[in-house]
């Protein structure tokens, strides 16, 4: 039995065409580039925030390791 998540992404060419036509009718041809640009900016901001959080965690871990090493040297 297939996973439900995998079934969602099992789209053929006809289904993708219908989805694109609905998006075109809903947003209009002039707004699609604007929507795509805003979506790209949102994804970029999300990735930047995730990178910042990962960097903060890495810095905190290295600070804790340095403290532990200093305490062991005493």
Secondary structure, DSSP 8 states (H G I E B T S, - for coil): ---HHHHHT---HHHHHHHHHHHHHHH-HHHHHHHHHHHHHHHHHHHHHHHHHHHHHHHHHHHHHHHHHHHHH-
